[in-house]
Amino acid sequence: MLNGLQPWHLIIVLVVLVLLFGAKRLPDAARSVGKSMKIFKAETKSMQDSADESEPAETKQLPSATAQPKASDQQVADLQRQLDELKKQQNTGTDQPQKHAS
């Protein structure tokens, strides 16, 4: 059978499951596992569908992003300036001793 599993192995597993969980709980557990698998399957399918739909939109954005290199250069320069200001603020904050309210 499957990787050396014999039919009696499966019977032992089923008997242990019935003894542990009881005969009344097993159908409910199997039903909830089935529902969970159905939801998981639907979600993965919707993720794949949305990924397939978004691919053409991303390829449409690439030419427009390359058409405006000056704007992106300006954004990089602004971000670099903000980073430099934050570093200055951090350096001045560590030089001064902080007062803690006791």
Residue, then its C-alpha position, 0 to 999 in steps of 0.5 A: m500500500l502506501n509506504g509500507l502501511q498495511p491494512w491492519h495499521l489503518i484499522i489500529v489508527l481508526v480504533v485509537l481515534v474512536l477510543l480517544f474522541g468517541a464515535k459522536r465527535l468523529p463525524d463532526a470533526a471530519r465535517s469541520v475539516g472538510k469545511s476548512m479544506k473547502i474554504f482553503k481551496a476557495e481562498t487559494k483559487s481566488m488568490q491565483d485568480s487575482a494574481d493572474e488579473s494583476e499581472p497585465a496591470e503591472t506590465k502596463q505600469l512599467p512604461s509609465a514608471t520609466a517615462q518619468p525618471k526625473a520625478s523618481d530622482q526628485q523623490v529619491a533626493d527628498l527621501q535622502r534629505q529626510l533621512d539626513e534630517l532624522k539622523k541629525q535629530q537622532n544625533t542631537g537627541t543622544d548628545q543631550p542627557q535625557k531627564h526622567a520623571s521619577 
